[in-house]
Amino acid sequence: MDASEEPLPPVIYTMENKPIVTCAGDQNLFTSVYPTLSQQLPREPMEWRRSYGRAPKMIHLESNFVQFKEELLPKEGNKALLTFPFLHIYWTECCDTEVYKATVKDDLTKWQNVLKAHSSVDWLIVIVENDAKKKNKTNILPRTSIVDKIRNDFCNKQSDRRSLPLFSRCCSSSRTPWCSMTSWTPSSLSMWSTSGPGVSVPPGALDCWVFLSCLEVLQRIEGCCDRTQIDSNIAHTVGLWSYATEKLKSLGYLCGLVSEKGPNSEDLNRTVDLLAGLGAERPETANTAQSPYKKLKEALSSVEAFEKHYLDLSHATIEMYTSIGRIRSAKFVGKDLAEFYMRKKAPQKAEIYLQGALKNYLAEGWALPITHTRKQLAECQKHLGQIENYLQTSSLLASDHHLTEEERKHFCQEILDFASQPSDSPGHKIVLPMQSFAQLRDLHFDPSNAVVHVGGVLCIEITMYSQMPVPVHVEQIVVNVHFSIEKNSYRKTAEWLTKHKMSNGIINFPPETAPFPVSQNSLPALELYEMFERSPSDNSLNTTGIICRNVHMLLRRQESSSSLEMPSGVALEEGAHVLRCSHVTLEPGANQITFRTQAKEPGTYTLRQLCASVGSVWFVLPHIYPIVQYDVYSQEPQLHVEPLADSLLAGIPQRVKFTVTTGHYTIKNGDSLQLSNAEAMLILCQAESRAMVYSNTREQSSDAALRIQSSDKVTSISLPVAPAYHVIEFELEVLSLPSAPALGGESDMLGMAEPHRKHKDKQKTGHCMVTTDHKVSIDCPWSIYSTVIALTFSVPFRTTHALLSSGTRKYVQVCVQNLSELDFQLSDSYLVDTSDSTDLQLVPLNTQSQQPIYSKQSVFFVWELKWTEEPPPSLHCRFSVGFSPASEEQLSISLKPYTYEFKVENFFTLYNVKAEIFPPSGMEYCRTGSLCSLEVSITRLSDLLEVDKDEALTESDEHFSTKLMYEVVDNSSNWAVCGKSCGVISMPVAARATHRVHMEVMPLFAGYLPLPDVRLFKYLPHHSAHSSQLDADSWIENDSLSVDKHGDDQPDSSSLKSRGSVHSACSSEHKGLPMPRLQALPAGQVFNSSSGTQVLVIPSQDDHVLEVSVT
């Protein structure tokens, strides 16, 4: 070869960023070996075992050796690769036990502790032996002793698998490292068998060499280990068994020992050449009966011998793989056995191994091996005549996109060819799962709510996605339907079904489960975390490892039925209710199929099974999920009446909606609704009223004018003609007469009296509108029974009244509050005395004839009472006011006024109470903390009247008198009443009779303070008829007086309790005896002329903290 054609030397690339390796121990020793180490290390090839799924690669690696320093060790959380030291080496040439104990051991211990503290677990101890030193030492231990000591001291404590406690020995005087390792591994044998560099060998020679090498290594291992050791190391030796099996199979195929007819002459010549190339057997194994040499020679000698040895090796390999849990590898060897049996024309033996391998691939989600194995299985099933299984596997392969288009078409044509053949047994069906043939994507109902009446038409459109590569003509597509009736013969109404069924009528089906579980790529990523366990005593690292936190997501149990290559076991349902569509061509991809059915019997229909027939082959989807149902109903005619607004307001026209659901009844000409008229509710007739007729699907059918005829007792509404299962809707106006509940007695402190619960009023506390129910009886043409409906009207106003006094002058105030959301216009307000008293006048003080009242607002009306003679004991009043909605135009009818009746009793003023407070003597103003004088004047304003004649009235020779009790109460706590706060007086019943009471009070705050309240009660003697009816609540603690509960304004019992009793006649020993009682005077009979009066109180001079009361 010409010099110019000599091969170029290999290119060696220089690494820019070299991994850092630290060196500790004897630095002089390392310096001496560094030149040789740095030159030889990059020349030594290393195997780079890359991540899963990527083949290993041989690389050359350089290192950056630096002196060990603690500062170089990474801090916690620092993961920088360029500054990370990957390996830590300790160098020593110690071979003296004394030196080791004195210095080296301690230095090694410190080095190890520093590494542990920084969680550095990759380290190496190098021991270099120097022959020159050993000659000068007499107490030198053998080199194994020093190594054993270091191993015992530092390596046995390490349980971390990532640590590298490796020991190198240097045996030359020049301190040059020597490393020699010879091992037989499957990877190294594979490298030699595939490359064979520079050696020309005949085909099969390398396979023979590898086969012999594997068996010789295994034989050596068996010779030096017992059975227990061999069994415990199967995981390390099974690769050699598998490799030997693979090479023997390759030799069998090469030499024609696997073919059905046996080897030909060319195969025999090749076999002779290989046997001759083996040469003579080595003397040390010549006398061994089962040497690797003899096994190979015997296996290649005949077809029977090869089969025996190959099956023995294969079964042994499968058994070993299975024992160590490597099921996938065992199934892979089984696939080779299946291929062997198929070549030997024994498909019945091959099927078992193919099914096992396929089941494993399905469980682990290996798509390509699944496809390849299914092809082998299809061939096997075809040879065995398993028609159903072969068609099922063919359908899976026809829908498998890992095959070429031609291959898919081939398997699809296999199905079509079989389906087109005349059947030997007519009526026989081959049932296959539909999953691989086509998939159900969505379903659409028309009508969309999936509800139809008896006799109605329902359309169901489904989308089927054909997975076949060619158009397939389907004779019929059938949906089997399960029919059920509600319990207790309950028939669902159209209204109920409309509220509870779907709105859009579309059901989407989830993607069907793939024929094998999800692939490894679609599984969630591994969540790996480091785990450290440290010693509780010295915090040293005991164990470390890696844990997976989402193992439950990755190692889920696979169903045993995941293999679809077994007989499907799908049952074809037979039922009376089916939906059918005939002669459909399914194109590849999405196809729409429409079913039409007419409902015959009411009930619920559930779609259970979907079938598609191609000749005698039926593809079946056994269960349609999610559940798909449609309902057929038979409905009775119904009448429903509801207001158009949230609530009906009394007094103004309100619209009410009538809905007639015809159901199975047909509305004929002349059919009408007969409404009985309520007393207080009117049905307003309008000439332009019209009715709308809809089908049950809310499609407008027609409209017609309503004919409404009304008499005193009945209102007749003629219905438009409508067929069955339609809806008639129309609106009417109704008017409820406005009136407030009749009230009696005096009003409360706000002037409002409690309403009597008349005609079922539903007034609640607060500002709720009073409601009134009007019941209307309706006769319908489809029933002999009347339908009773109730319409609830709310009175928009809440009315209260109050009696106002100014001395002897009296006023009646009426408050109208608008509780509704509407605004009204009020007009023509009147207040009349229903007793028609000629001596009484009601003079209105409101000058406006019309007045607006807005939502949630109030309007007040005031009348003054005037009389010429003695006023009547009570007044029976009726208030009325016209009203109309402010936002509407002129109404077509005149509205009734709103009325409110009430009663006022004992309204004439009998007593005038006046209170005055005077400052202490010598002072101009009252001061806080100083006693002031309170003078109370009680003046009688009239002579004896009819209302005075009660138990408290006493008669003497000169005049009549009555007993009153006064009480001074300050509920605002501005004054402290000193001494007696209440007492009993005998009051003459004569005009201008006056009684004065003096007491002392003390102001508690500075400022303008209102006067204390003065209350008056009638003091009834113990012989009163009511005295025997006292209860526990009517007694005042430590008092002899009781409070009459008939009065609205009773004295404050707590005030009386705090100030004690002022009556000596009463004591605790009188409990249980008849005692006097108190009766509150009506508010109209007492006028407090000092009400609203305030007194100026100035602070005391020595006050440091000033408290001022502001009222």
Order of alpha helices (4+ residues) and beta strands (2+ residues): beta-alpha-beta-beta-beta-beta-alpha-beta-alpha-alpha-beta-alpha-alpha-alpha-alpha-alpha-alpha-alpha-alpha-alpha-alpha-alpha-alpha-alpha-beta-beta-beta-beta-beta-alpha-beta-beta-beta-alpha-beta-beta-beta-beta-beta-beta-beta-beta-beta-beta-beta-beta-beta-beta-beta-beta-beta-beta-beta-beta-beta-beta-beta-beta-beta-beta-beta-beta-beta-beta-beta-beta-beta-beta-beta-alpha-beta-beta-beta
